[in-house]
Amino acid sequence: MTELVKESQDRTTHDSSEYLESFKHRSMDWNAVKSFAAKNLRIAIRYPANFLVWGIMPIFWFAPFILMATAIAGPETSAHFTEISGFDNYIQFVVIGWFVFMYLDNSIWAIGNNFRWEQMSGTLEPLFSTPVPRISILLGAAISDTIQGTLQALILLNVCIVLFGLQYALIAILPTIIILTMMIIALYGFSFMLAGLILVFKDPSVLTQMITEVTFMVSPINYPVQALPKSVQFASYLVPTTIGIVTIREIAINGALDILSFSQALAGLGILAVFLWIVGISVFRYSEKWTKQRGHMGGF
């Protein structure tokens, strides 16, 4: 009996040592990315009606803007709106804005708040004690929320097409996918920064609400960029969704792809992606270090 216990202990020690010897620190763990994304998606699928609700809900958000525009300018398009925007269908114009903004809203409320939800579930400290790169956890959360946000945005777009009888150019499908991919990559860096700030400030409601309102105001969702004050127009282009909205509108509504403008949009999003990733990861790492030093990781 004693020999069996000793043999079992030796085997356990050998197995443990073998694992530790083979373990290597990595800057990215794709298995962790897939596991974290799959976990979040399983939770979301548990309540499938939420996708339909959040896909239709934005219609009620932008309906007041449509009613207000109709009350001021009448059922026809305003001549001034057409002059400054270059488009003659306000509803067609607004739906594209909300379709793209769904990704920004998702990155602010969902991706940025993931660690807060882990904290509320009591799993944040065990999660941070694992030898997994934090960027893998962040990226897994971002991918799962992007999938959910895409489903919600597609529901919104298709419901509006049927409800308002809208038409968009089929030629815009591939360019839209390319622009959205670059825009989403840039937004990941933005959401990483928010995740770090939430580790520090804990309650995300006030912070995320303020950021949502500011980005909503400077993004050309319900009005063209030209309607903003000159000083605000520059700030508008620091938000990745502005380039996405402007570019997708041009292609989807006008049905023409300008290679030069499209290339400039991709280059702009690429620069924003690099900048936001550097800032986002730096802010997150500093926030994690600051929180651990003060023992606030699991605090409320």
C-alpha positions in Angstrom: 0.0 0.0 0.0 2.8 2.4 1.0 4.6 1.6 -2.3 1.5 2.4 -4.3 1.1 5.8 -2.6 4.7 6.6 -3.1 4.5 5.6 -6.8 1.4 7.8 -7.2 3.2 10.7 -5.6 6.3 10.2 -7.8 4.1 10.1 -10.9 2.3 13.3 -9.9 5.5 15.0 -9.2 6.9 13.9 -12.5 3.8 15.0 -14.4 3.8 18.3 -12.7 7.5 18.9 -13.3 7.1 17.9 -17.0 4.3 20.4 -17.4 6.2 23.2 -15.7 9.4 22.4 -17.7 7.5 22.5 -21.0 5.6 25.7 -20.1 6.8 28.8 -22.0 5.5 32.3 -21.6 3.8 33.6 -24.8 2.7 37.0 -25.8 -0.5 35.5 -27.3 -2.3 32.3 -26.4 -4.8 31.5 -29.1 -6.3 28.6 -27.2 -7.2 31.0 -24.4 -8.7 33.4 -27.0 -10.9 30.6 -28.3 -11.9 29.4 -24.9 -12.8 32.8 -23.6 -14.7 33.7 -26.8 -16.6 30.3 -26.7 -17.5 30.8 -23.0 -19.0 34.3 -23.7 -20.9 33.0 -26.7 -22.4 30.1 -24.8 -23.7 32.5 -22.2 -25.2 34.8 -25.0 -26.8 31.8 -26.8 -28.5 30.9 -23.6 -30.7 33.9 -24.2 -31.2 34.0 -28.0 -34.2 36.4 -27.8 -31.7 39.1 -26.8 -30.2 39.2 -30.3 -33.6 40.1 -31.8 -34.4 42.6 -29.1 -31.0 44.4 -29.5 -31.3 44.2 -33.2 -34.6 46.0 -33.3 -34.1 48.4 -30.3 -31.9 50.9 -32.2 -34.8 51.6 -34.5 -36.6 53.2 -31.5 -33.4 55.1 -30.7 -33.2 56.8 -34.1 -36.9 57.1 -34.8 -37.1 60.4 -32.9 -34.5 61.9 -35.2 -36.5 60.8 -38.2 -39.7 62.2 -36.8 -38.0 65.5 -35.8 -36.5 65.8 -39.3 -39.9 65.2 -40.9 -41.6 67.7 -38.6 -39.0 70.4 -39.5 -38.4 69.7 -43.2 -41.4 67.7 -44.2 -41.6 64.2 -45.7 -39.3 65.2 -48.6 -35.5 65.6 -48.2 -34.3 69.0 -47.0 -32.4 70.9 -49.7 -29.8 72.0 -47.1 -29.2 68.4 -46.0 -28.7 67.4 -49.6 -26.3 70.2 -50.2 -24.0 69.5 -47.2 -24.2 65.7 -47.2 -24.6 64.9 -50.9 -27.4 62.5 -50.2 -31.2 62.9 -50.9 -32.7 60.2 -48.6 -32.3 60.9 -44.9 -33.6 57.5 -43.7 -31.2 55.7 -46.0 -28.5 58.0 -44.7 -29.3 57.4 -41.0 -29.6 53.6 -41.2 -26.0 53.2 -42.4 -24.9 55.4 -39.5 -26.6 53.3 -36.9 -25.5 50.0 -38.6 -21.9 51.0 -38.1 -22.4 52.6 -34.7 -23.6 49.3 -33.3 -20.0 48.1 -33.4 -18.7 51.2 -31.4 -21.6 50.9 -28.9 -20.7 47.2 -28.5 -17.0 47.9 -27.9 -17.9 50.4 -25.2 -20.6 48.6 -23.3 -19.7 44.9 -23.9 -16.0 44.5 -24.5 -14.9 47.2 -22.1 -17.2 45.9 -19.3 -16.2 42.2 -19.6 -13.8 42.3 -16.6 -16.4 44.1 -14.5 -18.8 41.2 -15.2 -16.1 38.7 -14.3 -15.6 40.7 -11.1 -19.3 40.6 -10.3 -19.3 36.8 -10.9 -16.3 36.4 -8.5 -14.1 35.0 -11.2 -11.8 38.0 -11.9 -9.1 37.2 -9.4 -8.8 33.5 -10.4 -8.8 34.5 -14.0 -5.9 36.9 -13.4 -3.9 34.3 -11.4 -3.7 32.1 -14.5 -0.4 32.1 -16.6 -2.3 33.4 -19.6 -1.4 36.6 -21.5 -4.0 39.3 -20.6 -4.2 40.3 -24.3 -5.6 36.8 -25.0 -8.4 37.2 -22.5 -9.2 40.7 -23.9 -9.1 39.5 -27.5 -11.3 36.5 -26.7 -13.9 38.8 -25.2 -13.6 41.2 -28.1 -14.2 38.5 -30.7 -17.3 37.0 -29.0 -18.8 40.5 -28.6 -18.0 41.3 -32.2 -19.9 38.2 -33.4 -22.9 39.2 -31.2 -22.7 42.8 -32.5 -22.6 41.7 -36.1 -25.7 39.7 -35.7 -27.5 42.6 -34.1 -26.3 45.0 -36.8 -27.5 42.7 -39.6 -30.9 42.3 -37.9 -31.1 46.1 -37.7 -30.1 46.6 -41.3 -32.5 44.0 -42.7 -35.5 45.1 -40.6 -34.9 48.7 -41.8 -34.6 47.7 -45.4 -38.0 45.9 -45.2 -39.7 48.5 -43.0 -38.6 51.6 -44.9 -38.2 50.0 -48.4 -34.6 51.0 -48.6 -32.1 49.9 -51.3 -28.4 49.7 -51.1 -25.8 48.8 -53.8 -24.7 45.1 -53.8 -21.3 46.3 -54.9 -20.8 47.6 -51.4 -20.8 44.2 -49.7 -17.1 43.3 -50.1 -15.8 46.8 -49.5 -18.0 47.1 -46.4 -16.7 43.9 -45.0 -13.1 45.1 -45.5 -13.8 48.5 -44.0 -15.7 47.0 -41.0 -12.8 44.5 -40.4 -10.2 47.3 -40.2 -12.6 49.5 -38.1 -13.2 46.6 -35.6 -9.5 46.0 -35.2 -9.0 49.7 -34.4 -12.0 49.6 -32.0 -10.4 46.6 -30.1 -7.6 48.9 -29.0 -10.2 51.5 -27.9 -12.0 48.8 -25.9 -8.8 47.6 -24.3 -8.2 51.0 -22.9 -11.8 51.1 -21.5 -11.2 47.7 -19.9 -8.2 49.0 -18.1 -10.0 52.1 -16.9 -12.9 50.0 -15.6 -10.4 47.9 -13.5 -9.4 51.2 -11.8 -12.8 52.9 -11.5 -14.8 49.7 -10.9 -18.4 50.9 -11.6 -18.4 51.4 -15.4 -21.9 52.9 -15.8 -20.9 56.6 -15.5 -17.7 56.2 -17.5 -19.1 54.2 -20.3 -22.2 56.5 -20.5 -20.1 59.6 -20.8 -17.8 58.0 -23.5 -20.9 56.7 -25.4 -22.5 60.2 -25.4 -19.3 61.9 -26.5 -18.5 59.4 -29.3 -22.2 59.5 -30.4 -22.1 63.3 -30.6 -18.9 63.5 -32.8 -19.8 60.5 -35.0 -21.7 61.3 -38.2 -24.6 59.0 -37.4 -27.6 61.2 -37.8 -25.9 64.1 -39.6 -23.0 64.5 -41.9 -19.5 65.5 -40.6 -19.9 68.9 -42.3 -22.7 69.8 -39.8 -20.2 69.7 -36.9 -18.2 72.7 -35.9 -14.8 72.9 -37.6 -13.0 72.3 -34.3 -15.0 69.1 -33.6 -14.7 67.7 -37.2 -11.0 66.8 -36.5 -12.0 65.0 -33.2 -14.7 63.2 -35.2 -12.1 61.5 -37.4 -10.2 60.2 -34.3 -13.1 57.9 -33.8 -12.7 54.9 -36.1 -16.5 54.7 -36.8 -16.4 58.1 -38.6 -14.2 56.8 -41.4 -16.3 53.6 -41.5 -19.6 55.4 -41.7 -18.5 58.0 -44.3 -16.9 55.3 -46.6 -19.7 52.8 -46.4 -22.3 55.5 -47.1 -20.5 56.6 -50.2 -20.3 53.1 -51.6 -23.6 51.6 -50.4 -25.8 54.6 -51.4 -24.1 55.9 -54.5 -23.1 52.5 -55.8 -19.6 53.5 -56.9 -16.2 52.5 -55.5 -13.5 55.2 -55.7 -10.3 53.3 -55.3 -8.3 56.3 -54.1 -10.8 57.3 -51.4 -11.2 53.7 -50.4 -7.4 53.3 -50.1 -7.2 56.5 -48.0 -9.9 55.2 -45.7 -8.0 51.9 -45.2 -4.8 53.8 -44.5 -6.5 56.1 -42.0 -8.1 53.1 -40.2 -4.7 51.3 -40.2 -3.0 54.3 -38.5 -5.8 54.6 -36.0 -5.6 50.8 -35.3 -1.8 51.0 -34.5 -2.3 54.1 -32.3 -5.3 52.8 -30.4 -3.7 49.4 -29.8 -0.5 51.0 -28.4 -2.5 53.3 -26.2 -5.1 50.7 -25.2 -2.6 48.0 -24.2 -0.4 50.5 -22.4 -3.4 51.9 -20.4 -4.6 48.4 -19.6 -1.2 47.1 -18.4 -0.7 50.2 -16.2 -4.2 49.9 -14.8 -3.7 46.2 -14.0 -0.4 46.9 -12.3 -1.9 49.9 -10.3 -4.9 47.8 -9.2 -2.8 44.8 -8.1 -0.4 47.0 -6.1 -3.3 48.4 -4.1 -5.1 45.0 -3.7 -8.2 46.3 -5.5 -8.6 43.6 -8.1 -11.6 42.0 -6.5 -12.9 45.1 -4.7 -16.1 46.8 -5.6 
